[in-house]
Amino acid sequence: MQTRFKRFLTLLCAAVSLYSIFPCQAMAVSTSATATVLMDVDSGRVLYARNEDAKMLIASTTKIMTALVALENGDLHQSVEVSAEAAGTEGSSMYLRAGETLTLETLLYGLMLCSGNDAAIAVAQGVCGSTEKFVKLMNRKAKELGMTRTSFANPNGLDDPAHYSTARDMAVLACAAMNNETFARIVSTRSVTVGGRTLTNHNKLLSGVEGCIGLKTGYTKAAGRTLVSCVRRNGQRLVAVTLQDGNDWADHAALYEYGFSAYPAHRAMTIGETVGTAAVSGGLTTAVPLAAAQSFSWPLTAGEKLEVRFELAQDLRAPLAAGTPAGQAVFSLDGQEVGRVDLLCAAAVLPALQPPQSLLHRLHTAAAAE
């Protein structure tokens, strides 16, 4: 018995040692969701997925698109009079009263923090004059973002056969929305008093998961529990989407522990960084230093390595001003291109000095005499 116990301890210690050396390989993740996606915001790389392209009901996570479209087409300070239709909308509510007037910003807080279905209708009518016109903008935006398996029928997410999306499409939407500063400010707010109302965010991950900065909960009986969230750690942002998941809070926490451990962001190039040289003709120097016009990061797991090649302009000729486009750095992973960064001349190049015409004439005459 003692020998078996010692053998067990030896194996346990070996496993712990391996995990400390190779934590990425040792980690695994699974969820209770019917469909799941974990995506890196800045690169768009999918780090984990299951049934990611299945068309499903999305409930109130719909309101991510509602808020984004409102921010891009409305004015935060515009006044919106609440219609009887908006005030009477079924489901979750910020308890609007017909005839009262609030700013669009106040309505957006009610939309995203306490998931007001009434706020969704008021926002749509305030921005476009009608819910139908607003829904057209939602579908247009979905098309712009490449959400190819998504259809919106309303701005609040109430069940409708023509209203659906996928975990992948919702992750794409969430990444785009979190790049809107006003949207990110609203969905990261835990509690706020606006328009005479104190609104509390339904997203428990804001206080329960390190680095959580949003996003949106959802539920209907047909859709089940839906959740989209975003977490930032060490400058890297990840988005998680779970559809039809009865254990979504715990699943999102597990997805983030996996994602940040297994796929840390790798900074491959920094804006302004000198990354090489390019040949120049007709100049005082025969080469010019190159600088990156943008930063570039890509999440990498153990054993992966980014490859980079330069595609440089072939006709760089002096004079050249600093900042002149000189080509691109092309990044690949396992032979597949994953990104490009523009390269600029990091310094000016003056033309080569030309001898005076009189000297050229004398040299030509002397050569002819010989």
C-alpha positions as CSV (number, residue, x, y, z in Angstrom):
1,M,0.0,0.0,0.0
2,Q,2.8,2.4,0.9
3,T,4.6,1.6,-2.3
4,R,1.5,2.4,-4.3
5,F,1.1,5.7,-2.5
6,K,4.7,6.6,-3.2
7,R,4.2,5.7,-6.9
8,F,1.1,7.9,-7.0
9,L,3.0,10.8,-5.5
10,T,5.8,10.3,-8.0
11,L,3.3,10.4,-10.9
12,L,1.5,13.4,-9.4
13,C,4.8,15.3,-9.0
14,A,5.7,14.5,-12.6
15,A,2.4,15.7,-13.9
16,V,2.7,19.0,-11.9
17,S,6.2,19.5,-13.3
18,L,5.1,18.9,-16.9
19,Y,2.2,21.3,-16.4
20,S,4.5,24.0,-15.1
21,I,6.8,23.6,-18.1
22,F,4.0,23.1,-20.7
23,P,0.9,24.8,-19.3
24,C,-0.7,25.4,-22.6
25,Q,-0.7,21.8,-23.7
26,A,-1.9,20.7,-20.3
27,M,-5.0,22.9,-20.3
28,A,-8.3,21.9,-21.9
29,V,-11.7,23.5,-21.9
30,S,-15.3,22.5,-22.5
31,T,-18.7,24.2,-21.9
32,S,-22.3,23.2,-21.3
33,A,-23.4,25.4,-24.2
34,T,-24.9,24.2,-27.4
35,A,-22.7,26.7,-29.3
36,T,-19.5,28.4,-28.2
37,V,-16.8,30.7,-29.5
38,L,-13.8,32.3,-27.8
39,M,-12.2,34.9,-30.0
40,D,-9.2,37.3,-29.8
41,V,-10.6,40.8,-30.3
42,D,-7.7,42.4,-32.1
43,S,-6.8,39.6,-34.5
44,G,-10.1,37.9,-34.8
45,R,-8.5,34.5,-34.3
46,V,-10.9,31.8,-32.9
47,L,-9.2,30.2,-29.9
48,Y,-12.0,27.7,-29.1
49,A,-15.3,26.8,-30.9
50,R,-18.1,24.3,-30.8
51,N,-21.1,24.4,-33.2
52,E,-20.0,27.9,-33.9
53,D,-22.0,28.2,-37.2
54,A,-25.3,26.8,-36.0
55,K,-28.1,29.2,-36.5
56,M,-29.7,29.8,-33.1
57,L,-31.9,32.2,-31.1
58,I,-29.9,34.9,-29.4
59,A,-32.4,36.6,-27.1
60,S,-31.2,39.9,-25.6
61,T,-27.6,39.7,-26.9
62,T,-29.3,41.2,-29.9
63,K,-29.0,44.5,-28.1
64,I,-25.3,44.6,-28.8
65,M,-26.2,45.3,-32.4
66,T,-29.0,47.7,-31.3
67,A,-26.6,49.8,-29.3
68,L,-23.9,49.8,-32.0
69,V,-26.3,50.9,-34.7
70,A,-27.8,53.6,-32.5
71,L,-24.3,55.0,-31.7
72,E,-23.3,55.1,-35.3
73,N,-26.6,56.7,-36.5
74,G,-27.9,58.7,-33.6
75,D,-26.8,61.5,-31.2
76,L,-26.3,60.7,-27.6
77,H,-27.7,64.0,-26.5
78,Q,-30.9,63.8,-28.7
79,S,-34.2,63.7,-26.8
80,V,-36.5,60.8,-27.4
81,E,-40.1,60.8,-26.5
82,V,-41.2,57.3,-25.3
83,S,-44.1,56.0,-27.3
84,A,-47.0,53.9,-25.9
85,E,-45.7,51.0,-28.0
86,A,-42.2,51.2,-26.4
87,A,-43.6,51.6,-22.9
88,G,-45.9,48.5,-23.3
89,T,-43.2,46.2,-24.7
90,E,-43.2,42.8,-22.9
91,G,-40.3,41.2,-21.1
92,S,-37.3,42.8,-19.3
93,S,-37.8,46.5,-18.8
94,M,-36.3,49.8,-17.6
95,Y,-39.9,50.8,-16.8
96,L,-40.4,53.6,-19.3
97,R,-43.6,55.6,-19.2
98,A,-45.4,56.7,-22.4
99,G,-44.9,60.4,-23.1
100,E,-41.7,60.8,-21.0
101,T,-38.6,62.2,-22.7
102,L,-35.1,60.9,-22.2
103,T,-31.8,61.3,-23.9
104,L,-30.6,58.5,-26.3
105,E,-27.7,58.0,-23.9
106,T,-30.0,57.3,-21.0
107,L,-31.9,54.8,-23.1
108,L,-28.7,53.0,-24.1
109,Y,-27.8,52.6,-20.5
110,G,-31.3,51.1,-19.8
111,L,-30.8,48.9,-22.9
112,M,-27.4,47.5,-22.0
113,L,-27.4,47.4,-18.2
114,C,-30.9,46.2,-17.3
115,S,-31.7,44.8,-20.8
116,G,-34.8,47.0,-21.3
117,N,-37.0,45.7,-24.2
118,D,-38.9,48.9,-23.9
119,A,-35.6,50.8,-24.3
120,A,-34.8,48.9,-27.5
121,I,-38.1,50.0,-29.1
122,A,-37.6,53.6,-27.9
123,V,-34.0,53.7,-29.2
124,A,-35.1,52.3,-32.6
125,Q,-37.9,54.8,-32.9
126,G,-35.8,57.7,-31.7
127,V,-33.0,57.0,-34.2
128,C,-35.0,56.1,-37.3
129,G,-38.6,57.1,-36.6
130,S,-39.7,53.5,-36.8
131,T,-38.7,50.1,-35.6
132,E,-38.9,48.7,-39.1
133,K,-36.4,51.2,-40.5
134,F,-34.0,50.6,-37.6
135,V,-34.1,46.8,-38.1
136,K,-33.0,47.4,-41.8
137,L,-30.0,49.3,-40.4
138,M,-29.2,46.4,-38.1
139,N,-29.2,43.9,-41.0
140,R,-27.2,46.2,-43.1
141,K,-24.6,46.5,-40.4
142,A,-24.5,42.7,-40.0
143,K,-23.8,42.4,-43.7
144,E,-21.0,45.0,-43.4
145,L,-19.4,43.0,-40.6
146,G,-19.6,39.7,-42.5
147,M,-22.2,38.2,-40.3
148,T,-23.4,35.9,-43.1
149,R,-25.6,33.6,-41.0
150,T,-27.5,36.3,-39.1
151,S,-30.9,37.9,-39.5
152,F,-32.5,40.5,-37.2
153,A,-36.3,40.9,-37.0
154,N,-36.4,43.3,-34.0
155,P,-34.1,45.4,-31.8
156,N,-34.7,43.6,-28.5
157,G,-34.3,39.8,-29.2
158,L,-37.8,38.6,-28.6
159,D,-38.3,35.2,-30.3
160,D,-39.1,35.3,-34.0
161,P,-38.4,32.7,-36.7
162,A,-36.6,35.4,-38.8
163,H,-34.4,36.4,-35.8
164,Y,-31.3,34.4,-35.3
165,S,-27.5,34.4,-35.4
166,T,-24.5,32.1,-34.7
167,A,-21.9,32.0,-32.0
168,R,-19.2,33.0,-34.5
169,D,-21.3,35.9,-35.9
170,M,-22.0,37.2,-32.4
171,A,-18.3,37.1,-31.6
172,V,-17.5,39.1,-34.7
173,L,-20.2,41.7,-33.7
174,A,-18.9,41.9,-30.1
175,C,-15.3,42.5,-31.3
176,A,-16.6,45.4,-33.5
177,A,-18.7,46.8,-30.8
178,M,-15.9,46.8,-28.2
179,N,-13.8,48.9,-30.6
180,N,-16.4,51.7,-30.2
181,E,-15.3,53.7,-27.1
182,T,-18.8,54.9,-26.1
183,F,-20.2,51.4,-26.4
184,A,-17.3,50.0,-24.3
185,R,-17.9,52.7,-21.7
186,I,-21.5,51.9,-21.3
187,V,-21.3,48.1,-21.1
188,S,-18.4,48.2,-18.6
189,T,-20.6,50.3,-16.2
190,R,-21.8,48.4,-13.2
191,S,-24.3,50.9,-11.9
192,V,-25.3,54.4,-12.9
193,T,-28.0,57.0,-12.1
194,V,-29.2,58.7,-15.2
195,G,-32.5,60.3,-16.2
196,G,-33.8,60.0,-12.6
197,R,-33.2,56.2,-12.6
198,T,-30.6,54.0,-11.0
199,L,-29.7,51.2,-13.3
200,T,-27.6,48.1,-12.4
201,N,-25.8,45.9,-14.8
202,H,-27.1,42.3,-15.1
203,N,-23.7,41.1,-16.1
204,K,-22.3,39.3,-13.0
205,L,-18.9,38.7,-14.8
206,L,-18.0,42.4,-14.3
207,S,-17.4,41.7,-10.6
208,G,-16.8,37.9,-10.8
209,V,-14.1,37.6,-13.5
210,E,-10.7,39.5,-13.5
211,G,-10.5,42.0,-16.2
212,C,-14.2,41.8,-17.4
213,I,-15.2,44.9,-19.4
214,G,-18.7,43.9,-20.7
215,L,-20.9,42.7,-22.5
216,K,-24.5,41.4,-22.6
217,T,-26.8,38.8,-21.1
218,G,-29.9,37.3,-22.6
219,Y,-32.7,34.8,-22.0
220,T,-36.0,33.6,-23.4
221,K,-37.6,30.3,-22.7
222,A,-37.0,29.2,-26.3
223,A,-33.4,30.6,-26.6
224,G,-32.3,29.5,-23.1
225,R,-29.5,31.5,-21.5
226,T,-27.3,33.4,-23.9
227,L,-24.2,35.4,-22.9
228,V,-21.6,37.5,-24.7
229,S,-18.7,38.8,-22.6
230,C,-15.3,40.5,-23.0
231,V,-12.2,40.4,-20.8
232,R,-9.0,42.3,-21.0
233,R,-5.8,41.1,-19.4
234,N,-2.2,42.4,-20.1
235,G,-3.4,44.4,-23.0
236,Q,-5.1,41.4,-24.7
237,R,-8.9,41.3,-25.2
238,L,-10.9,38.2,-25.6
239,V,-14.6,37.8,-26.4
240,A,-16.6,34.7,-25.3
241,V,-20.0,33.7,-26.7
242,T,-22.2,30.9,-25.3
243,L,-25.7,30.1,-26.7
244,Q,-28.2,27.9,-24.9
245,D,-26.0,27.5,-21.8
246,G,-27.4,26.8,-18.3
247,N,-24.0,27.2,-16.7
248,D,-22.8,30.3,-18.6
249,W,-21.2,32.2,-15.8
250,A,-18.8,29.4,-14.9
251,D,-18.3,28.5,-18.6
252,H,-17.1,32.0,-19.4
253,A,-14.7,32.1,-16.5
254,A,-13.2,28.8,-17.7
255,L,-13.0,29.9,-21.3
256,Y,-11.0,33.0,-20.2
257,E,-8.6,31.0,-18.0
258,Y,-8.0,28.8,-21.0
259,G,-7.7,31.5,-23.6
260,F,-5.3,33.8,-21.8
261,S,-3.1,30.8,-20.7
262,A,-3.0,28.9,-23.9
263,Y,-3.0,31.8,-26.4
264,P,-1.2,34.8,-25.1
265,A,-0.8,37.7,-27.5
266,H,2.5,37.8,-29.3
267,R,3.6,41.4,-30.3
268,A,5.3,40.8,-33.6
269,M,5.7,44.4,-34.6
270,T,5.3,47.8,-32.9
271,I,4.4,51.0,-34.6
272,G,7.5,53.1,-35.4
273,E,9.8,50.1,-34.9
274,T,12.7,49.9,-37.3
275,V,12.4,46.5,-39.0
276,G,14.9,46.5,-41.8
277,T,16.2,48.4,-44.9
278,A,15.2,48.8,-48.5
279,A,17.5,49.5,-51.5
280,V,17.4,53.0,-52.9
281,S,18.8,54.2,-56.3
282,G,20.1,57.7,-57.1
283,G,20.7,58.7,-53.5
284,L,23.5,59.7,-51.2
285,T,22.9,56.3,-49.5
286,T,22.0,53.1,-51.2
287,A,19.5,52.0,-48.5
288,V,16.8,53.5,-46.3
289,P,15.7,52.2,-42.9
290,L,12.1,50.9,-42.7
291,A,9.6,51.5,-39.9
292,A,6.3,49.8,-39.1
293,A,3.3,52.0,-39.8
294,Q,1.1,49.9,-37.4
295,S,1.5,47.5,-34.5
296,F,0.7,43.9,-35.1
297,S,-0.1,41.2,-32.5
298,W,-1.3,37.6,-32.9
299,P,-2.2,35.1,-30.2
300,L,0.1,32.0,-30.3
301,T,0.0,28.8,-28.5
302,A,2.9,26.6,-27.6
303,G,4.9,25.4,-30.6
304,E,3.5,28.1,-32.9
305,K,5.7,30.7,-34.6
306,L,4.9,33.6,-36.8
307,E,6.8,33.9,-40.1
308,V,7.4,37.3,-41.7
309,R,8.4,38.3,-45.2
310,F,8.8,41.7,-46.7
311,E,7.2,42.7,-50.0
312,L,9.1,45.8,-50.9
313,A,8.7,48.4,-53.6
314,Q,11.2,47.9,-56.4
315,D,11.4,51.5,-57.6
316,L,12.5,53.5,-54.5
317,R,14.5,56.4,-56.0
318,A,15.9,59.5,-54.3
319,P,14.9,62.0,-53.3
320,L,12.7,60.2,-50.7
321,A,10.9,61.9,-47.8
322,A,10.5,60.2,-44.4
323,G,7.2,58.4,-44.3
324,T,7.2,57.4,-48.0
325,P,5.4,54.0,-48.4
326,A,8.0,51.3,-49.1
327,G,6.1,48.0,-49.0
328,Q,4.5,45.7,-46.5
329,A,5.5,43.1,-43.9
330,V,3.4,39.9,-44.4
331,F,2.9,37.6,-41.4
332,S,2.0,33.9,-41.8
333,L,1.2,31.0,-39.5
334,D,1.6,27.5,-40.8
335,G,1.8,28.8,-44.3
336,Q,-1.4,30.9,-44.0
337,E,-1.3,34.7,-44.2
338,V,-2.7,36.2,-41.0
339,G,-1.9,39.9,-41.4
340,R,0.0,42.7,-43.1
341,V,1.7,45.9,-41.8
342,D,2.6,48.8,-44.0
343,L,6.3,49.8,-44.1
344,L,7.4,53.4,-44.4
345,C,10.8,55.0,-45.0
346,A,12.1,55.9,-41.6
347,A,14.4,58.6,-42.9
348,A,14.8,61.0,-45.8
349,V,17.2,60.1,-48.6
350,L,18.8,63.0,-50.6
351,P,19.8,62.6,-54.2
352,A,23.4,61.9,-55.0
353,L,25.6,65.0,-55.6
354,Q,26.0,65.7,-59.3
355,P,29.3,67.2,-60.6
356,P,29.0,70.7,-62.2
357,Q,28.4,70.7,-66.0
358,S,31.7,72.4,-66.7
359,L,33.6,69.6,-64.9
360,L,31.7,67.0,-66.9
361,H,32.6,68.9,-70.1
362,R,36.3,69.0,-69.3
363,L,36.3,65.3,-68.4
364,H,34.6,64.4,-71.6
365,T,37.0,66.5,-73.7
366,A,40.1,65.0,-72.0
367,A,38.7,61.5,-72.6
368,A,38.2,62.3,-76.3
369,A,41.7,63.7,-76.7
370,E,43.2,60.5,-75.4
